[in-house]
Amino acid sequence: MKRIFFLGLVICLVGWAGKAQAQKVEKVDGMLYRIIGADEVALVGGDIKTMEYTVPSTVTIDGKAYTVTELRNQKEDKPVYSLKSEQFGKVVRSMVLPNTIRKIGFGTFHYHPNLQKVVLPLSLDEIGYDAFWHCTSLRQLEGLNSSILYLTWNGELVSLETLVNSGKAHESFGTFGDTFLPLEKMMGTFSYYALGKIKKELKEWQAKKPFETVAQWQSRVTAEARDKKVQEWLAEAEQEYIKKWQTTNKKLWDCQSKGYDSDYHVLSLAYKYMASCGGNNVLDEGTHYVEMPQEAVTEIMEILPRFGIKDDRLAVTGVEVKVGDQIYYSKAAVEEESHSLFAQLPALHIDLGQGNVTAGGAQGKAIPVSSQPADVDMNIPETGTVADKTFAVVIANEEYTREARVPFALRDGEVFAEYCQKTLGIPERNIRLVKNATLNDMKFQLNWLSQVLGAYNGTARAIVYYAGHGIPDEADKGACLLPVDGYGSDVSTGFSLKDFYGMLSSAPAESMTVFLDACFSGTKRESGMLASARGVAIKVRDEAPQGNLVVFTAAQGDETAYQYAEKGHGMFTYFLLKKLQESKGDVTLGELGDYITGEVKKASVVNNNKIQTPTVIPAAGMTGWRGWKLK
C-alpha cells in the first residue's frame, strides 16, 4: 500500500514539474518568453526600445534552442479587462514576425495605440480574440491572407470574411476592436487572395505522397522546385483574381474615344467610370493610346480592357481594339509589377527521421543542416584573460523579411560571441549580440559602441562582427549591409559601408577590428542570386576605412561569400573561429588574415568549384596593424 502511495506521489510531482516547466517565463535579450513545449516558446512581452522590431525565430534558454511559434499576452488567463496593456512597450511602431509563428494569441497586442504596422508570416494559422484591441494607429497588416482563421469569443474558428460580415471584427474587445483597419479593402487585394492560395497549395505539395519513398520525397521537395511551383500558382492566382473582379465590374467596359491624331495615327481612349474591386478602386492611368489607321475607327469597333496587377489591386494595363478580324493593342498604361511574395515563404522543413533537411526562405537550395555541433563549436578555449576595456558588437542576420535567409548566420554570430567572451576574455556585459537586426537595431548598437568608446577617451578597443546579406549599389558601385527588414532592390533601406565605416571611425578607439561575413555582389551564401538581384554578379568598389579600423571581408569584388554546409557555418567565419580555437586567441591580425585567406581559397575551390578570396583592408596610411592582437 505504501509503495502504491509513493508511486502516485511521484507521478503527481512529475506532472506538476512538467506543467511548471511548460509555464516557465524567461528573459532573453530583454524580451519575455514562456516555454510552451519541449522545444517551443511564446513571446509574451518585453519593453522594446526601438521603433522597428523583428521577432527572432529562435532563442536560447539555459543552453537549449527553442523555436518561437506563438505570441501571447502575459495575462492570457485573465478576463479581457485585466489583460496586460502595451506589453511590448510604448516605443515600437512596427513589428516583423518570423516564419515560425503559427498563432497570435488572445490579447497579444491588447492596447498598443502607437503600433502602426505588423508584418504577418505565411506560417500564421490563427489570430485570437482581442488580439489587436485598441491599436488605434494600426494601418498595415502586411501578409494578411485568406488562410488565417480567427478565434471568436465563443471558441469558434472563422474566416475573416465571416468575422467582418457578422459585424464583430471591430466591435468592442473584438479581434480588431477600436482599430481603423479597412478590412474590406484588405480582403480585396491581390496579396490577400494569392497568399492564401499559395499557402494551401504549398501545404499539399510539401506533404509526402503515400506512394513516395523518402528519397523521392526529398528529391522532389526542394526550394528550387518549390519556387517554380510558386510562380505557377501566382500566375494562376492572377488570372483567377482578374476573372473574379472584371466580371463583376461591367462599367469598366464603358470606354469612350477622346479623339484621333491623324499625324501619328493614334486613337485616344479613356474609361468613363472607375469601378470598385473589393472596396478598392480599379487602378487606371487614364488615357490609352492605340496606333491604328483612321479608316478602322468606326462605330462597330469593339474596345476591351486588358487587366493586370498594380499596387496590389486590379489595374487596367491597356486596351485592345477589335475591328473585324484585326486587333490593335495600346501600349501598357500601367506597368505590371513583378510579385515579391517569395520572401514570405517559410523555410522548407523535411523530417526524415534521421536528421533534418532545411531550405532557405526565398529561392534557396535544399541544404543539409548539421544537427551536430562543428569542431569549432566545441572545446572553445577558456583562457582566463580579462579584457574589460574591449567591447564587441555582433550582428547575425539570418531570417530576412523580403529576401532569402542566410544559412547558419545565427550560429555564426552566437559562436563568435562565445569566443569573444571565453577566448578573448571580453566580459559578457561588454558584448552586444544582436540577432536578425533591423536598420534601426544596427544603428542603435553602433551608437552604443561610439558612446562607450567616447567614455574611455581612446583607451578602449572594439570588435565588430557582421554575418548576413550585403547588396551592391549599381549606381555608384558602392556596397551596403542589408538589415532583415531591408529590400535587396533598394539600397536606401540598407546600411552603406561608407556610413558604417564612418560611424565606427568617428569613435575614439585604441584599435577597432571589423569582420564582415557577407558579399556585396548580389549573390547568396548557398549560390545563386538574391531574388531582387540582377542575373549577374556585380563587382563593387572597396570602401576605404578610416581612423584605426582594420576590416576583414569574406570575399572581394564580384565573388560569393559561401557557406560551409558540413560545418554549419559561413566559410569565412568557420576559419576565423578555427584559428581562434587553435591559437587560443593569441594571434596577430596579420597571421589571422593570412590563415583565413589561404584556407578559404582552398576550401571554396574544393567545395564550390569557385574561388572566394577574403581580404584585409586597413585604414589608409595605417602601419603596424599586422602585429596587433585581438586580446
Secondary structure as the mmCIF struct_conf table of DSSP 4:
data_model
#
loop_
_struct_conf.conf_type_id
_struct_conf.id
_struct_conf.beg_label_comp_id
_struct_conf.beg_label_asym_id
_struct_conf.beg_label_seq_id
_struct_conf.end_label_comp_id
_struct_conf.end_label_asym_id
_struct_conf.end_label_seq_id
HELX_RH_AL_P HELX_RH_AL_P1 LYS A 2 ALA A 22
TURN_TY1_P TURN_TY1_P1 GLN A 23 GLN A 23
STRN STRN1 VAL A 25 VAL A 28
TURN_TY1_P TURN_TY1_P2 ASP A 29 GLY A 30
STRN STRN2 MET A 31 ILE A 35
BEND BEND1 GLY A 37 ASP A 39
STRN STRN3 GLU A 40 GLY A 46
BEND BEND2 THR A 50 MET A 51
STRN STRN4 GLU A 52 THR A 54
BEND BEND3 SER A 57 SER A 57
STRN STRN5 THR A 58 ILE A 61
TURN_TY1_P TURN_TY1_P3 ASP A 62 GLY A 63
STRN STRN6 LYS A 64 LEU A 71
TURN_TY1_P TURN_TY1_P4 GLN A 74 ASP A 77
BEND BEND4 LYS A 78 LYS A 78
HELX_RH_3T_P HELX_RH_3T_P1 VAL A 80 SER A 82
BEND BEND5 LEU A 83 LEU A 83
HELX_LH_PP_P HELX_LH_PP_P1 LYS A 84 LYS A 84
BEND BEND6 SER A 85 GLU A 86
TURN_TY1_P TURN_TY1_P5 GLN A 87 PHE A 88
BEND BEND7 LYS A 90 VAL A 91
STRN STRN7 SER A 94 VAL A 96
TURN_TY1_P TURN_TY1_P6 ASN A 99 THR A 100
STRN STRN8 LYS A 103 ILE A 104
TURN_TY1_P TURN_TY1_P7 PHE A 106 PHE A 109
BEND BEND8 TYR A 111 TYR A 111
TURN_TY1_P TURN_TY1_P8 PRO A 113 ASN A 114
STRN STRN9 LYS A 117 VAL A 119
TURN_TY1_P TURN_TY1_P9 LEU A 122 SER A 123
STRN STRN10 GLU A 126 ILE A 127
TURN_TY1_P TURN_TY1_P10 TYR A 129 HIS A 134
TURN_TY1_P TURN_TY1_P11 THR A 136 SER A 137
STRN STRN11 GLN A 140 GLU A 142
TURN_TY1_P TURN_TY1_P12 GLY A 143 GLY A 143
TURN_TY1_P TURN_TY1_P13 SER A 146 SER A 147
STRN STRN12 LEU A 149 LEU A 151
TURN_TY1_P TURN_TY1_P14 TRP A 153 ASN A 154
BEND BEND9 GLY A 155 GLY A 155
STRN STRN13 LEU A 157 VAL A 158
HELX_RH_AL_P HELX_RH_AL_P2 LEU A 160 ASN A 165
TURN_TY1_P TURN_TY1_P15 SER A 166 GLY A 167
BEND BEND10 ALA A 169 GLU A 171
TURN_TY1_P TURN_TY1_P16 SER A 172 PHE A 173
BEND BEND11 GLY A 174 GLY A 174
TURN_TY1_P TURN_TY1_P17 THR A 175 ASP A 178
HELX_RH_AL_P HELX_RH_AL_P3 LEU A 183 MET A 187
TURN_TY1_P TURN_TY1_P18 GLY A 188 GLY A 188
BEND BEND12 THR A 189 THR A 189
HELX_RH_AL_P HELX_RH_AL_P4 PHE A 190 GLN A 206
BEND BEND13 ALA A 207 ALA A 207
HELX_LH_PP_P HELX_LH_PP_P2 LYS A 208 LYS A 209
TURN_TY1_P TURN_TY1_P19 PRO A 210 PHE A 211
HELX_RH_AL_P HELX_RH_AL_P5 VAL A 214 ARG A 220
BEND BEND14 VAL A 221 VAL A 221
HELX_RH_AL_P HELX_RH_AL_P6 ALA A 223 GLN A 246
TURN_TY1_P TURN_TY1_P20 THR A 247 THR A 248
HELX_RH_3T_P HELX_RH_3T_P2 LYS A 250 TRP A 253
STRN STRN14 CYS A 255 ASP A 261
TURN_TY1_P TURN_TY1_P21 SER A 262 HIS A 265
STRN STRN15 VAL A 266 TYR A 271
BEND BEND15 LYS A 272 LYS A 272
STRN STRN16 SER A 276 CYS A 277
TURN_TY1_P TURN_TY1_P22 GLY A 278 GLY A 279
STRN STRN17 ASN A 280 ASN A 281
HELX_LH_PP_P HELX_LH_PP_P3 VAL A 282 VAL A 282
STRN STRN18 LEU A 283 ASP A 284
BEND BEND16 GLY A 286 GLY A 286
STRN STRN19 HIS A 288 GLU A 291
HELX_RH_3T_P HELX_RH_3T_P3 GLN A 294 ALA A 296
TURN_TY1_P TURN_TY1_P23 GLU A 299 ILE A 300
STRN STRN20 GLU A 302 LYS A 310
TURN_TY1_P TURN_TY1_P24 ASP A 311 ASP A 312
STRN STRN21 ARG A 313 VAL A 323
TURN_TY1_P TURN_TY1_P25 GLY A 324 ASP A 325
STRN STRN22 GLN A 326 TYR A 329
STRN STRN23 SER A 330 SER A 330
HELX_LH_PP_P HELX_LH_PP_P4 LYS A 331 ALA A 332
BEND BEND17 ALA A 333 VAL A 334
HELX_LH_PP_P HELX_LH_PP_P5 GLU A 335 HIS A 339
HELX_RH_3T_P HELX_RH_3T_P4 PHE A 342 GLN A 344
HELX_LH_PP_P HELX_LH_PP_P6 LEU A 345 ALA A 347
STRN STRN24 LEU A 348 ASP A 351
BEND BEND18 GLY A 353 GLY A 355
STRN STRN25 ASN A 356 ALA A 359
TURN_TY1_P TURN_TY1_P26 GLY A 361 GLN A 363
STRN STRN26 ALA A 366 PRO A 368
HELX_LH_PP_P HELX_LH_PP_P7 VAL A 369 SER A 370
BEND BEND19 SER A 371 GLN A 372
HELX_LH_PP_P HELX_LH_PP_P8 PRO A 373 ALA A 374
HELX_RH_3T_P HELX_RH_3T_P5 ASP A 375 ASP A 377
BEND BEND20 MET A 378 ASN A 379
TURN_TY1_P TURN_TY1_P27 ASP A 388 LYS A 389
STRN STRN27 THR A 390 ALA A 396
BEND BEND21 THR A 401 GLU A 403
TURN_TY1_P TURN_TY1_P28 PRO A 407 PHE A 408
HELX_RH_AL_P HELX_RH_AL_P7 ALA A 409 LYS A 422
TURN_TY1_P TURN_TY1_P29 THR A 423 THR A 423
BEND BEND22 LEU A 424 LEU A 424
HELX_RH_3T_P HELX_RH_3T_P6 GLU A 428 ASN A 430
STRN STRN28 ILE A 431 LYS A 435
BEND BEND23 ASN A 436 ASN A 436
HELX_RH_AL_P HELX_RH_AL_P8 LEU A 439 ALA A 455
TURN_TY1_P TURN_TY1_P30 TYR A 456 GLY A 458
STRN STRN29 ARG A 461 ALA A 467
BEND BEND24 GLY A 468 GLY A 468
STRN STRN30 GLY A 470 ASP A 473
TURN_TY1_P TURN_TY1_P31 GLU A 474 LYS A 477
STRN STRN31 GLY A 478 LEU A 481
TURN_TY1_P TURN_TY1_P32 VAL A 484 ASP A 485
TURN_TY1_P TURN_TY1_P33 GLY A 488 SER A 489
HELX_RH_3T_P HELX_RH_3T_P7 VAL A 491 THR A 493
BEND BEND25 GLY A 494 GLY A 494
STRN STRN32 PHE A 495 SER A 496
HELX_RH_AL_P HELX_RH_AL_P9 LEU A 497 SER A 505
TURN_TY1_P TURN_TY1_P34 SER A 506 SER A 506
BEND BEND26 ALA A 507 ALA A 507
BEND BEND27 GLU A 510 GLU A 510
STRN STRN33 SER A 511 ASP A 517
BEND BEND28 PHE A 520 GLY A 522
STRN STRN34 THR A 523 THR A 523
TURN_TY1_P TURN_TY1_P35 ARG A 525 GLU A 526
BEND BEND29 SER A 527 GLY A 528
STRN STRN35 MET A 529 MET A 529
TURN_TY1_P TURN_TY1_P36 ALA A 531 SER A 532
BEND BEND30 ALA A 533 ALA A 533
BEND BEND31 GLY A 535 VAL A 536
HELX_LH_PP_P HELX_LH_PP_P9 LYS A 539 GLU A 543
TURN_TY1_P TURN_TY1_P37 GLY A 547 ASN A 548
STRN STRN36 LEU A 549 THR A 553
BEND BEND32 ALA A 554 ALA A 554
TURN_TY1_P TURN_TY1_P38 GLY A 557 ASP A 558
STRN STRN37 GLN A 563 TYR A 564
HELX_RH_3T_P HELX_RH_3T_P8 ALA A 565 LYS A 567
TURN_TY1_P TURN_TY1_P39 GLY A 568 GLY A 568
STRN STRN38 HIS A 569 GLY A 570
HELX_RH_AL_P HELX_RH_AL_P10 MET A 571 SER A 583
TURN_TY1_P TURN_TY1_P40 LYS A 584 GLY A 585
STRN STRN39 THR A 588 THR A 588
HELX_RH_AL_P HELX_RH_AL_P11 LEU A 589 ASN A 608
BEND BEND33 ASN A 609 LYS A 610
STRN STRN40 THR A 615 PRO A 618
HELX_LH_PP_P HELX_LH_PP_P10 ALA A 619 ALA A 619
TURN_TY1_P TURN_TY1_P41 ALA A 620 GLY A 621
BEND BEND34 GLY A 624 GLY A 624
HELX_RH_3T_P HELX_RH_3T_P9 TRP A 625 GLY A 627
STRN STRN41 LYS A 629 LYS A 629
#
